Amino acid sequence: MDDWKMQQGNLGPEADDAYDDMSMLDEARQPLSRKVPIASSKINPYRMVIVARLLILAFFLRYRILNPVHDAIGLWLTSVICEIWFAFSWILDQFPKWFPIDRETYLDRLSLRYEREGEPNMLAPVDIFVSTVDPMKEPPLVTANTVLSILAMDYPVDKISCYISDDGASMLTFESLSETAEFARKWVPFCKKFAIEPRAPEMYFTLKVDYLKDKVQPTFVKERRAMKREYEEFKVRINALVAKAQKVPPEGWIMQDGTPWPGNNTKDHPGMIQVFLGQSGGHDTEGNELPRLVYVSREKRPGFLHHKKAGAMNALVRVSGVLTNAPFMLNLDCDHYINNSKAAREAMCFLMDPQIGRKVCYVQFPQRFDGIDRHDRYANRNTVFFDINMKGLDGIQGPVYVGTGCVFRRQALYGYEPPKGPKRPKMVSCGCCPCFGRRKKDKKYSKNGGNENGPSLEAVENDKELLMSQMNFEKKFGQSAIFVTSTLMDQGGVPPSSSPAALLKEAIHVISCGYEDKTEWGSELGWIYGSITEDILTGFKMHCRGWRSIYCMPKLPAFKGSAPINLSDRLNQVLRWALGSVEIFFSRHCPAWYGLKGAKLRWLERFAYVNTTIYPFTSLPLLAYCTLPAICLLTDKFIMPPISTFASLFFIALFLSIFATGILELRWSGVSIEEWWRNEQFWVIGGISAHLFAVVQGLLKVLAGIDTNFTVTSKTTDDEEFGELYTFKWTTLLIPPTTVLIINLVGVVAGISDAINNGYQSWGPLFGKLFFSFWVIVHLYPFLKGLMGRQNRTPTIVVIWSVLLASIFSLLWVRIDPFVLKTKGPDTTQCGINC
């Protein structure tokens, strides 16, 4: 009726304004996000092929088991065991992708609901954590760009606090952060005035796009030129600090006020906190307030376990709980800058949604990377994992936590369970029919004997439980009354009566070495200890408590970082991840049985977590399967029995189902076939090198107590574009793939030579062996290119070791022939003694 009256001109301007207000109010009440299910025309054929592949796989394994190869029983048994394991690992990897979904957010509704004109801004505060250890491997300029992108993000400045964890207690990091804070006074207003993207200066000024697009202010070009000059001067100052830090003076570093730097001994120093921005003097060049910037270096003493990155993150949780206590926390690596200035708003569309936000523990964003070559030789982008597996998990209970680019709910990190929804009211009857409902109870008396005038026994017990819980808070969170109080504040914030000096003193206390003793930090609270991949454990514990997580993929990537693009660094990175998974498998948090009693973890989600812990063990059957073709070629044996026409149909159907699964998966996910193929290649390369070493090191740690330290992956880059791609660094991880490659090449030559000598009848079985051998060689082709480098020459040490191992293995195998059935001589009962 209002629309009709407006068309007739019967409503005046006041009614028009009221109508607009009502429509805006209705829009603000709408959900802040929604699920976008994959089209049924894409997902249903995908599911049908999965089921068909499962049935075909069952028939194939049945055929393989019931038809042994008697003249090579050892080779046949090895191949069957490998195939059974591959089938099992495929099931664990495939079925969590049964319900993939997309999501979209509505930032305009978020603003209508929480940022109304004339009212205080109601967006929730966010504490942002950036962790760094070694400024020589994690350049200060990279960390500075990350910090600048945080300070300039599109969010209310009074609701942002950036905490930098310097776990190396480096004076270089401290001084470079001081320079960054000064440069931020000019950089932040420039970003917000012209709404530039991205807001990390290094990436913005090197962006090869039309930077004048959509810019209408005449002063933009002039101010951009001036800002670029300021940034170049800033880079010179940072580089000067790095050059100065190359030589440590004998007496240690001295600060500008003449006092010794407290962190001269990186393993024995007090806790340090410095607030650079956010209090007095925390304003930009235009007089506007800047977000808070805090430097934190936790105390370290000999004899204490510091738990590496997980311990540093827990220290930041406690420091931020004392100083700002925001209800949400964003965790970033020092080389992951904010590429989308509205990233925090994207996360708030889920965490602050009244309908779904209460049970969301974190919002995970995909990792995107700069500086990777176009062909992505070593699958650094991980698009199969981030664009396929994570979408599938989002349709179950949520994606796993991957260590960076994640916005947490603070209460979930504190070990609390998600709030329970309102229970459905029970049916109440009059009591005349005992079959339906329950009788009304007398209001005068309660279940526990209390009446309406006095407290019930249940109320008294609740008071006692509350008192006991208050007494146990310090045992759970540590001996800090201010911090314990902050944990009880669901909406965050600090008491207004607290003075900054008292809060800083308490913040120093909560990062002391002995603070976590006899508490639940690292076991039930915060980042969980026990593995170098603490991210998987932390997310797993939250999901076991019943929380769910959200996967957010905005059109403009929220965060971007750098990845090690040369072969050696990439393999060492994969080794670290795989070793962490093996540690979790052998710990009490093994997903196969942990949390079964409460049953709050969904089964498909448990499948995914089990897969994240056992995938390194696939290296053993994979290594065996990659050497089997060469063994068959060298020994002139075959692991398959003569195949009938009916059995050949199953083989063809199995290969077709494998290809169909991959094609349909690419169709609904949007991943290119080249990215999928690179992922398959590196799965083989990493499987027979890094994953194999991870299993060995994990077993050594469990059985012999030998711990393996990992090194921080270098974030430095070559001046030349993709120069680091061709950098060769010696590591023992290169030996197994090179050995497998040489063995298969030797096997191909030996098999073809043998077939030429024996005539045409031997060419038929040879093609099957050559097919599997070429399958191995094609998958290892990127590894071979990495060994050759830019000069196309394999390093001598790798060639010597690999040829030696391959030769010894081949000669011993041909001489001993261990897996081939031996004959014991002629049968004298048939041909006599003179046979």
N, C-alpha and C positions, 0 to 999 in steps of 0.2 A: 504494500500500500504506500509506503514511503517513497519507493522508486516511482510509482505511478503519479503520486502527488508532485514529486520533483519535476517529472516530465511535463505536468500540467502547469507548473509555475506557482503552485499553491503553497510551497514551503519557502520561507524567507532565508536570508543568509545565516541567521542564528540556527535554524533547523538544519541547514546544510553543514555547519560546523559540528553540530551535535551528531549528525549522521556520520561524518568523517571520524569523530572520536569513537563512536560505537564500533565502526568497522575496524579501526586500529586496535581497539580493545579486544575484539573478536580474533583478530590476527595474532595478538600477543598470547592468547590462550591456546593457540594451536601448538602441536608438538614441535620441538626444536630440531628434530631429525626424523628420518624414516628409513626403514629397510627397503632396498630395491632388489627383490629376488631376481635371480637369473631367469631369463625367458625359458619357458617350458620346451620350446622348440630346440633349445640348445642343451638344457640339462637332462631332459628325459632320455634322449638317445645316448647321452654319456653314461647314465646310470644303467641303461639296458646293456651297453657294451661291457661295463664292469661286471655285471652278473654273468654275462655270457663268457667273459674271459675267465672268471672264477670257475665255472663249470668245465670249460675246456682245459684249464690248468689242472683240475682234479683228474680228469681222464688221462691227460698227458703224464702226470706223475704216477698214476696207476699203471699205465703201460710201461713206464721206465722201470718201475720196481719189479713188475712181474716178468720182465724180459731181460735177464742179466746177460752180460757178455762174458762167457766162461773163459775165453782165452786171454782176457784182460780184466779180470774180476776186480783188481785193485783200482784201476782207472775208472771202471764203471761205477764202483761204490763211491769213489770220491766225487764223481760228477753228479750222482743222484743226491748225495748229501748237500752239495752246493745248490742244486736246483730246488730242493725242499726249503733250504734257508732263504733263497731268493724269493720263493713264493710267500713265505711267512713274512718277510720284511716288506714285500709289496702290499700285502693285506694291511699291515700296520700303517703304511704310508698312504694307502689309497682310501680306505673307508672313512677317515676323518674329513675327507673332501666331499662327502656325500651331500652336504647342505650348504654350498657356497652362496654367499650373499654380497651385495654391494650396499653402501649407505650414502645418503646425501644429507647435508646439514642446511639449516636456514638461519644464516647470520642476521638477517633483518629482523626475524622474530626474536632472536636473542636480545637485540638492541631495544626493540619495542617493550620487551618484558622487564629488562633490568637496567636500561639506560634512558629513562624518561626525562624529558626536559623539565627543568625546575625542581627535580627531585635528586637526592644523593644517588650516585652511581652504585648499583647493587651487584655488580659483577664480583665474583669471589676472588680474593687475593691469591697469588701464585708465587711460590718460592722456587727459584730456578737454580739447579745445581750443575756446576761444571767441574769436572775432575781432571787433574793433570799430575804427572809424576816427575818426568825428566824433561827439562826445557831443551836439552840437546837433541832429543828424539821427537819431542813435541814442540816445535818452534814457537816462541812467544808471540810472533806475528800471527800465527794461525789461531792461537788462543785469544789474542786481542780481537781478531775479526769476529770470533764467536761471541765474545762479551759485548762488542759494539752492536751486533745484530740483536742481542737480547735487550739492551738498554733502549734501542730504537723501535722495538716491536709495537704494534698497534694495540695498546692496552692501557688502561688508566695507570699513570706513573706511580700513584700512591699505592697501587696494588701489586707492584712488581718488586721483587727482591732477588738479586743475583748473588749467589754464593760461589766463590772459587775455592776449591780444595787443592792446596799445593801439598801433596804427600811427599814431595822431595825436599821441602823446606828450603827452596832455592831463593836466594836474594835476587837473581835474575828475574824470576817470575814476579816477585814482589815489586821490583822497580818498573818492570814493563807494565804491570797492572796500574801502577801510579800514573805512568804516561798515558795509558789507555783512558783512565778516568778524566784526565785533562782534555784529551782529544774528543771525548764523548760530549763535552760541553758545546762543541761546535758541530759535531756530526749528527747528534740526535735532532736538534731543531731543523737542520737541513733535510733530513729524511722525512720528517713529519710535515714540513712545509710543502714539499713537492711530491709526497707519497711515492717515493721510489721503491723499487723491488729489484733485487734483494737488498737488504740493509746491512750486509757485510761489505765494507768499502773495497776490499781487494776483489771480490767477485763482481761488484757493481761496476767498477771502473774497467775491468777486463771483459765485460759482457759485450759480445759482438752482435749488438742489435741497434736499432735506431732509438737512441736515448731521448730524442725529441718527440717521440710519439706520445700523443695525448697530453703534452705539456703546453699550457696556454699562457703561463706567466712570463712576461718579457725578460724578467731578471734571472730566469732559470740558467741560461747559458753562462752568464757572467758568474753567478754564484757557484755553479758546478765547476767552472774552471778554477775558481779560487779554492774550492773545497778539495779538488784533486791535488792542487799544489800543497795544501795543508797536509793531505794524507801522505804525499811523497816525503815531506819533511818529517812526519811522524814515523814513517818506515825507516828513515835514516837514523833517527834517535833510537829506535828499537834495535836496528842492526848494530849500532855502536855499543849498546848494552850487551848484545850477544858476543861481539868481538872482545869486549872487556872481560867477559866471563870465561873466555877460553883459558886464561892463565889465573889460577888461584894463588893469591899472595900467601907467603909462608905463615903469616900471622892470622890468616883468615880474612873474611870480608869485613869491612868497616862501613857502617851506615853514614849518611850525610851529617848526622849530629855528632859523629865521632865515637859512638858506642859500637862494640862488636856485634855482628849479626848473630842473633840467637841460634840460627840454624846452621852454623858452620859445621857442626857434626850432625849429619843427616840422620844418624841412628840414635842420637842422644840429645834431645833439645826440648824445651818447654813448648806448651801450646801457644799459638800466636793468632790474634784476631785484629784486623784493621778494617775499619769502616771508611771507605773512600768517598762514597756518595750517599745521599739520602738523609743526612742530618744537616747541621749548620754548614753552609757553603755548598750544598748539593744542588746548585742551579746552573742552567745552561747560560749561553751568552745573551739570550733574550730575557733572562730573569725567570724562566719557568722551572718548576721542580723537576729533578731527575730521579729515576728509580734508585733504590738502594743498591750499593755495590760493596760486598764484604769479602775480604781475604781471610781464609782460614787455613791454618796448618796445625793439625792435631799434635799433641804431645807424643813423643816417642822415647822410650827408655829400653836399655838392654834387659833381656829376660822376660819381656812381655810379648804376647802374640798380638800382632797388629792387623792381621787378616786382609792385607793388601787393599784392593779397591773396595771390597765390601765393607771393611772397617772404616775406610775414609767416608763412604756414603752414609754410614750410620752416624758418624760424627757430625756430618752436615745436617742430618735429620734432627739431632738434638740441639745443635747451635741455632738452627732456624726455628725450632720449637720454642726456644727461649727468647730470641730477639724479635721475630715477626709472627711465627705460628700461623702461616697461611694454611687453609684447609686442603690445598692442592699443591703438588710439587711436580716440576718438570725436570727430568734428568737428561743431560746432554754430555757427550764426550767433548773434549776440548777442540776437536777438529770438525764438529758438526754444528754448523751455523744455521740460524733461522732463515730459511729461504722464502717463506711465506709469512709476512708480518702478522697475519691474522690466525696463525697456528693455534695460539692459546684460545682464541674464540671458538675455533673449530672443536677443540676438546671440551669447552664449556657447554656446547650444544648437547653433549651427552651427559657430562657430569652434573650439570645444573638443571637437567630436564626433570620436572616433577614426577614424570611417569616411570622412566627407566633409570634415572641417575642414582637413586638411593642404593642400588645394588651393584653399581659399577665400581670396581676397584682401580682400574686404570684404563687409559685410552692409549693404544699403541699406534704409532705412525710408521709407515714403511721407511726403510733406509734407502736413500738415493745418493749417488756419488758423482763427484766431478773428477776430471782428469783421467778417465778411462778411455782407452782406444776404442775406435768405432766398432771393431769386431769383437771386443771383450774376450780376449783369448782365453783367460782363465776364469771366466764366469764370475767376475768380481761383483757384478750388479745383483746377483742372486735373485733375478726376477721370477724364476720358477717358485722359489720359496715365498717371496713377498707378495706376488700377484696371484698365486694359485693356492699354496698350502694355507697361508694366513687367512685368505678369504673363506676357505673351507672351515677353518676353526672358528671364525666369527659367526658362523651359522650354528655352532654347537654351544660352547660356553665361553668362547672368546679366544683371541690369539695369545700365544706365549709372549713373555716379555723378552725382548732381544737386546737389552742393555743400554739403549739410548733412544731418544725421541719418544719418550713415554711420559704421560701426565698421570700422576698417582693421586689417589685419595689418601690423605694422611692417616685417617682412622683405619684404613685397611692395612697400612704398613705397621700400625701399632698392634696388630694381631687381633683386632676386634672382628666379630662375625658380622655379616650383612644384616640390616634390619629385616625383621620378619614382616610379611604383609598381614593385613587384618584378617583374622580368622572368620570363616563363615559362621553365622549364628546357628546354634543348635536348635533343633525342633523342640518346642515345649508344648506339652499336651495338658489336658485337664485332669488326667489321671484315671479317667474312666476306662480307657483302653490301654492295656499294658504293652501292646504290640507297636505302638507308634510314639515316638518322642520320649520325653522323660517328664516326670512329675515336677510340678512347681515346688520349690523349696520354700519353707517358711522364712520370710524376710527377717524375722526377728532373730533367728539363730543361723549362724553360718556353719560351714562344714567343720571347722576346727573349734567350735564351741564358743566363739565370741558372739556378742550381740550387737545391736545397732548402737548402743551407748558406750561400749568399751572396745578396745582393740582385739582383733582376733589373734589366734595363735599363729596364723599364717603371716599376719602383718608383723608380729614380733620377730618371727623367723627372718622375714625380709630385712628388717632393721639390723639384725645380727649379721646377715650375709653382707649387707652394705658396709657395716663396720669392719668386718673381716676383709672385704675387698679393699677398703681404704688402707688397712694395715699391710696388705700384700702388694699395694701399688709400688712401694719403694723396692720391694724384692723383685718386682717385674721390670720396672723402668729405671731403677737406680736411685742413689741417694741425692736427689735434688727436688726440693719441695716446689720450686718454681716450674721445673719441667713437668713434674707429675701433675701439677695443676693445669698445665697447658694441654695435657693429653685428654682431659675431661671436657675440653671446649670443642664441641663438634663443629662450630662455625669459625673456629680459629680466633686470632686476636690475642693481645697481651693485656693484662690488667692496666688500666690507665694510671694507677697510682705508682707503678714501677718506674724507677729512675733509670736512664740509660746506663749510668755507671754501674748500678747494681746488676742490671741484666748482662752487661759485658763481663762482669766478674763471675756471674753464674755460668755464662757461656764458656769461659775458660775452664771452669770446673767440669762441665759435662764432656769435654774433649780430652780429659786427662787419661792416662794409661790404665789406671785401675778402676775407672768408672764402671766398666762393663762386668767386672768380677761379680759372680754370684747373681747375675741378672739373666734375663731371657733374651738379651740382645744377641742377634746372630743365630739363635735357635728357634725362636718364635716371633721375634720382633725385627722390623727393618729388613735390610738385606741379609740373606741367610748365608752362614758360613759353611764350609765343608767342600767347596768346589771352586775352581778358578773361573767357572762359568756361573757366578752367583746369580745372574739374571734369570736363568731357567729355574733354579731352586726358589727364588723369591716369588715369581709368578705362580709356580706350582703350589706353594703353600697357601696362597690366597685363593686359588681355585678350589683347593681341598676344603677350605672353610665355607665354601658356598658362594663366593663372589663370582661375578662374571666380568669379562673385559670386553672392550670394543676395539674394532679395527677401523681406523679413519684414514681414508685415502683422498684428500682434496685434489682438485684438478691441478692446482699449482703445488708442487711438492713442498711439504711443510719444512723439512730439514734436508740439508745436503752436507756430505762430508767427503773425506778423502779415503781411498782404499789402497793397500799395497798392490801395485800392478806388476811387479816383477815376480818371477816364478818362485824364488826362494822365500821371499817374504810372504807370499800368498800361501805356500805350503806350511810355513811356520804358524801363520794365523789359523789355518784349518787344524793344525796339530793341537793348538791351544784349545779350540772349541771341542775337538774330539776327546781330548784328555779330560776336560771338565765333565763331559757326558759319561765317560767311563767311571770317574770318581763318584758321580751321582748314582750310577748303577750299583756300585759296591757299598753304598752308604745306607743308612737307615731310611733315607728319603727315596728309595727306589720306587718309581711310580707303579711297578708291577703289583706291589702289595701295600704301599703306604696309603693311609687314609681309607682303607676298605671298610673299616668299622662304621664310620660316619656316613659313608656313601653319598657325600655331597659333590663328588667329582663324577661327571657324566662319563659313560663308558667309552664313547668315541673320543672324548677329550683325554681320557686315560690312555687310549691307544696311541694318541699323538705324543703324549709325554713318554710312553714306553719307547716309541720309535726314536725320540730324541736322545735316549740313553743307550740304546743297543745298536744304533746304526754303525758305530765304529767297528763292531765285531763282524760286520759284513766284509771287512777287509780280508779276513782269513779265507772264506770261500771264494771271494773275488780273486785273490792272488792265485789260489789253486786253479780256478777256472780260466784265468788268463794264461797259465802255463800248460794246461792240458792240450791245447791244439799243437803246441811245439813238441810236446812229449809224444803225441800220436804220430806226428810227422817223422820224428827221429826213430821211433820204434816200429813204425809201420803197423800200428794197431789203431783200432777205432773204438770209441766208447758207446757207439750205437749199434744195436743188432740190425740185421737185415730188415728193412721196413716194408710192410705190405702196403697195398693201395689204400686200404681202409685207415691204417695208421698214418699214412702220409697226409690224409685229409685233416687229421687232428693237428699235425705239425703246421700245415698251411693255415688252418684256422687260428692256431695260437699266434703265429706271426702277424696275421691280419688283425687280430684283436688287440695286440700290442700297439700296432700303428694306429688303429682306430681310436684307442683310448687317448693316445698322445694328441692326435689331430683334434678330437672333440674337446679335449682339455684346453688346447690352445684357442679353440673357437670361443669358448665362454669366458676365458680369462683375458684375452687380448694379448697374450705373450706371443712374440714372433717365433717362427720355427728356428731361426738362427740362434736365438737366446736359449731355446729349449735344447738344441743340439750342443751348444757350448756347455750347458749344465750337465748333459749326459757324458760328454768327454771328460770334464773335470771330476765327475763322480768316480770314474775309473782311475784317473790320475791320483786324486786324493785318497781313494780307497786303498790302493796298493802301496802308498807311501805314508802320508800323514796319519791316516786312520790306523794303519798297521803299527806304527811307532806308538801311537796313543794307547793301543791295547797292551803293548809290551810294557810301557811305562806305568800304566794303571795297575797291571798285575804286580809289577815290582813294588809299587807303593803299598798295595794291599798285603802281599805275601812277605816282603822283605823290609817294609818300612822305609824304602828309598824314595824321598820326595824329589820331585822335579820342578825346578824353578823355570818360569817363563819370562821372556824379555818383552818389553813394550815394543810394539811394531812402530817402526820409524814413520813419521808423517811428513818427512822432508821430501821435496820433489826436485827433479832436475830442471835446470833452466831451459833446456831444450824440450819441446813438446814431446811427451811420451818417451823421454830419454831414459827414464827409470825402467821402462818395459824391457830394455835390452841389458840391463845391469845383471851381471852374474855374481852370485854369492854362494860360496861353497857350503853345502850342508849335506849330512848323511841321508837326508830325505830323498835326495836325487838318485841314490844307488838302486833301490828296488825297481822303480819304473824303467830305468835304463837297462837293468839286467833282463827284465821281462821283454823289453823291446828287442834286445839283441838275440835272446833265445828264440823268439818267434821268427826273426829274420833268418837265423841259422836254420830253423826248422823248415821254413818255406823253401830255402835253397836245397836243403837235403831231400825234402819230399819231392820236389820237381826233378832233381837229379835221379832219384830212385825210380820215379815213374818213367823217365826217359829210358833207363836201362832195362826195365822190366816189360816194356811194351804197352800197347793200348789198353789191355785189360785192367791195368792198375790205375788208369786215369779217373775212372768213375768214383771209387772211394776217396781219391785224392781231393776232388773238388769240395767235398764236405769238410775235410780237414782245413783246406785253404780258406774256406769261407770263414770259419771261426778264428783262424789265425789273422786274417786280414781285418776282422772285426776288432781284434785287440790292437793291431797296428794303427788303424784309423782313429780309434779312441785316444791313442797316445800321441797322435800327430802334434797337437799344441805343445805337449811336453818336449817333443823333439825340437820344435822351433825355438822353444825357450832355452834349450841347451845350446843350440847353435848361436844364439845371440845375433847381433847386427852383422858380425863378421862371418856368420854361417860356419862356425868352427866350434865343435864340442870341446870343452876343457879337457886337457890330457888326463888329469887325475880321475875324472869321471869315467873316461874311456878305459883306463887301465883297470880300475876296480870292477867295472861292469863286465868287460871282456874276460877278466880272470874268473869272476864268479860264473859267468855263462859257460865258459869253456869247461871248468871243473864240473859244473852241474851236468852238462851235456855228455861229457866223456864218461862220468860215473854212471849216468843213467843208461847209456848204451852198453856199458860193460856189465853192470850189475843187473839191470832190467828188473827192478824189485816188484813192480805191479803186474808182471806178466807171468802166467802160469808156466812152471818149468816141467819138462818131461823127465822121467826117471830112467829112461833107457828102453830098449826093446822088450816086448812081451815074449819071454822064452817059452811059454806054454803054447804059443801059436807057431813059432818058426823054429823052435829047437835050440839046442845049446850052441850050434854053430851059426846062429843068426848074425 
